[in-house]
């Protein structure tokens, strides 16, 4: 599997954040093309942290958590919960308008 990232974003937020931005962007764009997961005026994607660890085996769960929190704190990503099952805690991600 190949992973890509924007070098300008890597310089500003770090390589791990840039990798996550690229991957989340891919899935949100795919959902937009398929007209899926549109809630509250934006397209979303969802994945568990364990799923991210499997997708990015070179990153630890702690590194992924830190990168996600950094993107949220910098107002790049927002989180939601649109799970059908109320006790499913899988987080949904969308980009903010910034």
TIRO-2110 file (N, C-alpha, C; in Angstrom, 1 decimal):
// TIRO-2110
0.8, -1.2, 0.0, N, 1, A
0.0, 0.0, 0.0, CA, 1, A
0.9, 1.2, 0.0, C, 1, A
0.4, 2.2, -0.7, N, 2, A
1.2, 3.5, -0.7, CA, 2, A
0.4, 4.5, 0.1, C, 2, A
1.2, 5.4, 0.8, N, 3, A
0.6, 6.5, 1.5, CA, 3, A
1.3, 7.8, 1.0, C, 3, A
0.6, 8.8, 0.9, N, 4, A
1.1, 10.1, 0.4, CA, 4, A
0.8, 11.2, 1.4, C, 4, A
1.5, 12.3, 1.2, N, 5, A
1.2, 13.5, 2.1, CA, 5, A
1.7, 14.7, 1.4, C, 5, A
1.1, 15.8, 1.8, N, 6, A
1.5, 17.1, 1.3, CA, 6, A
2.7, 17.6, 2.1, C, 6, A
3.8, 18.0, 1.5, N, 7, A
5.0, 18.4, 2.2, CA, 7, A
4.8, 19.7, 2.9, C, 7, A
4.0, 20.6, 2.4, N, 8, A
3.7, 21.9, 3.1, CA, 8, A
3.0, 21.6, 4.4, C, 8, A
2.0, 20.7, 4.4, N, 9, A
1.3, 20.4, 5.6, CA, 9, A
2.2, 19.7, 6.6, C, 9, A
3.1, 18.8, 6.0, N, 10, A
4.1, 18.1, 6.9, CA, 10, A
5.0, 19.1, 7.6, C, 10, A
5.4, 20.2, 6.9, N, 11, A
6.3, 21.2, 7.5, CA, 11, A
5.5, 21.9, 8.6, C, 11, A
4.2, 22.2, 8.4, N, 12, A
3.5, 23.0, 9.3, CA, 12, A
3.0, 22.2, 10.5, C, 12, A
2.5, 20.9, 10.3, N, 13, A
1.9, 20.1, 11.3, CA, 13, A
2.6, 18.8, 11.7, C, 13, A
3.6, 18.5, 10.9, N, 14, A
4.3, 17.2, 11.1, CA, 14, A
3.9, 16.1, 10.0, C, 14, A
4.7, 15.2, 9.8, N, 15, A
4.5, 14.2, 8.8, CA, 15, A
3.3, 13.3, 9.2, C, 15, A
3.1, 12.9, 10.4, N, 16, A
2.0, 12.1, 10.8, CA, 16, A
0.7, 12.8, 10.6, C, 16, A
0.6, 14.0, 10.9, N, 17, A
-0.6, 14.8, 10.6, CA, 17, A
-0.9, 14.9, 9.1, C, 17, A
0.1, 15.1, 8.3, N, 18, A
0.0, 15.2, 6.9, CA, 18, A
-0.5, 13.9, 6.3, C, 18, A
0.0, 12.8, 6.8, N, 19, A
-0.5, 11.5, 6.3, CA, 19, A
-1.9, 11.3, 6.7, C, 19, A
-2.4, 11.6, 7.9, N, 20, A
-3.8, 11.5, 8.2, CA, 20, A
-4.7, 12.4, 7.4, C, 20, A
-4.2, 13.6, 7.2, N, 21, A
-5.0, 14.6, 6.4, CA, 21, A
-5.2, 14.0, 5.0, C, 21, A
-4.2, 13.4, 4.4, N, 22, A
-4.3, 12.9, 3.0, CA, 22, A
-5.3, 11.7, 3.0, C, 22, A
-5.2, 10.8, 4.0, N, 23, A
-6.1, 9.7, 4.0, CA, 23, A
-7.5, 10.1, 4.3, C, 23, A
-7.7, 10.9, 5.3, N, 24, A
-9.1, 11.4, 5.6, CA, 24, A
-9.7, 12.1, 4.4, C, 24, A
-8.9, 12.9, 3.7, N, 25, A
-9.3, 13.7, 2.6, CA, 25, A
-9.8, 12.7, 1.5, C, 25, A
-9.0, 11.6, 1.3, N, 26, A
-9.4, 10.7, 0.2, CA, 26, A
-10.8, 10.1, 0.5, C, 26, A
-11.0, 9.6, 1.8, N, 27, A
-12.3, 9.0, 2.1, CA, 27, A
-13.4, 10.0, 2.1, C, 27, A
-13.2, 11.2, 2.5, N, 28, A
-14.3, 12.2, 2.4, CA, 28, A
-14.6, 12.5, 1.0, C, 28, A
-13.6, 12.6, 0.1, N, 29, A
-13.9, 12.9, -1.3, CA, 29, A
-14.6, 11.7, -1.9, C, 29, A
-14.2, 10.5, -1.6, N, 30, A
-14.9, 9.3, -2.0, CA, 30, A
-16.4, 9.3, -1.6, C, 30, A
-16.6, 9.6, -0.3, N, 31, A
-18.0, 9.7, 0.2, CA, 31, A
-18.8, 10.8, -0.5, C, 31, A
-18.2, 11.9, -0.9, N, 32, A
-18.8, 13.0, -1.6, CA, 32, A
-19.2, 12.5, -3.0, C, 32, A
-18.3, 11.8, -3.7, N, 33, A
-18.6, 11.3, -5.0, CA, 33, A
-19.7, 10.3, -5.0, C, 33, A
-19.8, 9.5, -3.9, N, 34, A
-20.8, 8.5, -3.8, CA, 34, A
-22.1, 9.0, -3.1, C, 34, A
-22.0, 10.3, -2.7, N, 35, A
-23.1, 10.9, -2.0, CA, 35, A
-23.5, 10.1, -0.7, C, 35, A
-22.5, 9.8, 0.1, N, 36, A
-22.7, 9.1, 1.3, CA, 36, A
-22.2, 9.9, 2.5, C, 36, A
-22.7, 9.6, 3.6, N, 37, A
-22.3, 10.2, 4.9, CA, 37, A
-22.2, 11.7, 4.9, C, 37, A
-23.3, 12.3, 4.5, N, 38, A
-23.5, 13.7, 4.5, CA, 38, A
-24.4, 14.1, 5.6, C, 38, A
-23.8, 14.7, 6.6, N, 39, A
-24.6, 15.1, 7.8, CA, 39, A
-24.2, 16.5, 8.2, C, 39, A
-25.2, 17.3, 8.7, N, 40, A
-24.9, 18.7, 9.2, CA, 40, A
-24.1, 19.5, 8.2, C, 40, A
-24.4, 19.4, 6.9, N, 41, A
-23.9, 20.3, 5.9, CA, 41, A
-22.5, 19.9, 5.4, C, 41, A
-22.0, 18.7, 5.7, N, 42, A
-20.7, 18.3, 5.3, CA, 42, A
-20.6, 16.8, 5.1, C, 42, A
-19.6, 16.4, 4.4, N, 43, A
-19.3, 15.0, 4.2, CA, 43, A
-18.3, 14.5, 5.3, C, 43, A
-18.5, 13.3, 5.8, N, 44, A
-17.7, 12.7, 6.9, CA, 44, A
-17.2, 11.4, 6.5, C, 44, A
-16.2, 11.0, 7.2, N, 45, A
-15.7, 9.6, 7.1, CA, 45, A
-15.5, 9.1, 8.6, C, 45, A
-15.5, 7.8, 8.7, N, 46, A
-15.3, 7.3, 10.1, CA, 46, A
-14.3, 6.2, 10.1, C, 46, A
-13.6, 6.0, 11.2, N, 47, A
-12.7, 5.0, 11.4, CA, 47, A
-12.3, 4.9, 12.8, C, 47, A
-12.1, 3.8, 13.4, N, 48, A
-11.6, 3.6, 14.8, CA, 48, A
-10.1, 3.8, 14.8, C, 48, A
-9.6, 4.1, 16.0, N, 49, A
-8.2, 4.3, 16.1, CA, 49, A
-7.5, 3.0, 15.9, C, 49, A
-8.1, 1.9, 16.3, N, 50, A
-7.5, 0.6, 16.0, CA, 50, A
-7.4, 0.3, 14.5, C, 50, A
-8.5, 0.8, 13.8, N, 51, A
-8.5, 0.7, 12.3, CA, 51, A
-7.3, 1.5, 11.7, C, 51, A
-7.1, 2.6, 12.3, N, 52, A
-5.9, 3.5, 11.8, CA, 52, A
-4.6, 2.8, 12.0, C, 52, A
-4.5, 2.1, 13.2, N, 53, A
-3.2, 1.4, 13.5, CA, 53, A
-3.0, 0.3, 12.5, C, 53, A
-4.1, -0.4, 12.1, N, 54, A
-3.9, -1.4, 11.0, CA, 54, A
-3.6, -0.8, 9.7, C, 54, A
-4.2, 0.4, 9.4, N, 55, A
-4.0, 1.0, 8.1, CA, 55, A
-2.6, 1.6, 8.0, C, 55, A
-2.1, 2.1, 9.2, N, 56, A
-0.7, 2.8, 9.2, CA, 56, A
0.1, 2.0, 10.2, C, 56, A
0.6, 0.8, 9.9, N, 57, A
1.4, 0.0, 10.8, CA, 57, A
2.7, 0.6, 11.3, C, 57, A
3.1, 1.6, 10.7, N, 58, A
4.4, 2.3, 11.1, CA, 58, A
4.1, 3.4, 12.1, C, 58, A
2.8, 3.6, 12.5, N, 59, A
2.4, 4.6, 13.5, CA, 59, A
1.8, 3.8, 14.7, C, 59, A
2.1, 4.3, 15.9, N, 60, A
1.5, 3.7, 17.1, CA, 60, A
0.2, 4.3, 17.3, C, 60, A
-0.6, 3.7, 18.2, N, 61, A
-1.9, 4.3, 18.5, CA, 61, A
-1.7, 5.6, 19.2, C, 61, A
-0.7, 5.7, 20.0, N, 62, A
-0.4, 7.0, 20.6, CA, 62, A
0.0, 8.1, 19.6, C, 62, A
0.8, 7.8, 18.6, N, 63, A
1.1, 8.7, 17.6, CA, 63, A
-0.1, 9.2, 16.8, C, 63, A
-1.0, 8.2, 16.5, N, 64, A
-2.2, 8.6, 15.7, CA, 64, A
-3.1, 9.5, 16.6, C, 64, A
-3.2, 9.1, 17.9, N, 65, A
-4.1, 9.9, 18.8, CA, 65, A
-3.5, 11.3, 18.9, C, 65, A
-2.2, 11.5, 19.0, N, 66, A
-1.6, 12.8, 19.1, CA, 66, A
-1.8, 13.6, 17.9, C, 66, A
-1.6, 12.9, 16.7, N, 67, A
-1.8, 13.6, 15.4, CA, 67, A
-3.3, 14.1, 15.2, C, 67, A
-4.2, 13.2, 15.6, N, 68, A
-5.6, 13.6, 15.4, CA, 68, A
-6.0, 14.7, 16.4, C, 68, A
-5.5, 14.7, 17.6, N, 69, A
-5.8, 15.8, 18.5, CA, 69, A
-5.2, 17.1, 18.1, C, 69, A
-4.0, 17.0, 17.5, N, 70, A
-3.3, 18.2, 17.0, CA, 70, A
-4.1, 18.8, 15.9, C, 70, A
-4.7, 18.0, 15.0, N, 71, A
-5.5, 18.5, 13.9, CA, 71, A
-6.8, 19.1, 14.4, C, 71, A
-7.4, 18.5, 15.4, N, 72, A
-8.6, 19.1, 16.0, CA, 72, A
-8.3, 20.4, 16.7, C, 72, A
-7.2, 20.4, 17.5, N, 73, A
-6.8, 21.6, 18.2, CA, 73, A
-6.4, 22.8, 17.3, C, 73, A
-5.9, 22.4, 16.1, N, 74, A
-5.6, 23.5, 15.1, CA, 74, A
-6.7, 23.8, 14.1, C, 74, A
-7.9, 23.3, 14.5, N, 75, A
-9.2, 23.6, 13.8, CA, 75, A
-9.1, 23.1, 12.3, C, 75, A
-8.4, 22.0, 12.1, N, 76, A
-8.4, 21.4, 10.7, CA, 76, A
-9.5, 20.3, 10.6, C, 76, A
-9.6, 19.5, 11.7, N, 77, A
-10.6, 18.4, 11.7, CA, 77, A
-11.6, 18.7, 12.8, C, 77, A
-12.8, 18.2, 12.6, N, 78, A
-13.8, 18.2, 13.6, CA, 78, A
-14.2, 16.7, 13.8, C, 78, A
-14.8, 16.4, 14.9, N, 79, A
-15.2, 15.0, 15.1, CA, 79, A
-16.7, 15.0, 15.4, C, 79, A
-17.4, 13.9, 15.0, N, 80, A
-18.8, 13.8, 15.2, CA, 80, A
-19.1, 12.3, 15.5, C, 80, A
-20.4, 12.1, 15.8, N, 81, A
-20.8, 10.7, 16.0, CA, 81, A
-22.1, 10.5, 15.3, C, 81, A
-22.1, 9.8, 14.2, N, 82, A
-23.3, 9.5, 13.4, CA, 82, A
-23.5, 8.0, 13.4, C, 82, A
-23.1, 7.3, 14.4, N, 83, A
-23.3, 5.9, 14.4, CA, 83, A
-24.7, 5.5, 14.7, C, 83, A
-25.2, 4.5, 14.0, N, 84, A
-26.6, 4.0, 14.2, CA, 84, A
-26.8, 3.4, 15.6, C, 84, A
-25.7, 2.7, 16.0, N, 85, A
-25.8, 2.1, 17.3, CA, 85, A
-25.3, 3.1, 18.4, C, 85, A
-26.1, 3.4, 19.4, N, 86, A
-25.8, 4.4, 20.4, CA, 86, A
-24.5, 4.1, 21.2, C, 86, A
-24.2, 2.8, 21.4, N, 87, A
-23.0, 2.6, 22.2, CA, 87, A
-21.7, 2.4, 21.3, C, 87, A
-21.8, 2.5, 20.0, N, 88, A
-20.7, 2.5, 19.1, CA, 88, A
-19.9, 3.8, 19.2, C, 88, A
-18.7, 3.8, 19.6, N, 89, A
-17.9, 5.0, 19.9, CA, 89, A
-16.9, 5.3, 18.8, C, 89, A
-17.1, 4.7, 17.6, N, 90, A
-16.3, 5.0, 16.5, CA, 90, A
-16.5, 6.5, 16.1, C, 90, A
-15.4, 7.2, 16.0, N, 91, A
-15.4, 8.7, 15.7, CA, 91, A
-15.5, 8.9, 14.2, C, 91, A
-16.3, 10.0, 13.9, N, 92, A
-16.4, 10.4, 12.5, CA, 92, A
-15.6, 11.7, 12.4, C, 92, A
-15.0, 11.9, 11.2, N, 93, A
-14.1, 13.0, 11.0, CA, 93, A
-14.5, 13.8, 9.7, C, 93, A
-14.5, 15.1, 9.8, N, 94, A
-14.7, 16.0, 8.7, CA, 94, A
-13.8, 17.2, 8.8, C, 94, A
-13.6, 17.9, 7.7, N, 95, A
-12.7, 19.0, 7.8, CA, 95, A
-13.5, 20.3, 8.2, C, 95, A
-12.9, 21.1, 8.9, N, 96, A
-13.6, 22.4, 9.3, CA, 96, A
-13.6, 23.3, 8.1, C, 96, A
-14.2, 24.4, 8.2, N, 97, A
-14.3, 25.4, 7.1, CA, 97, A
-13.0, 26.2, 7.0, C, 97, A
-12.1, 26.1, 7.9, N, 98, A
-10.9, 26.9, 7.9, CA, 98, A
-9.9, 26.4, 6.9, C, 98, A
END
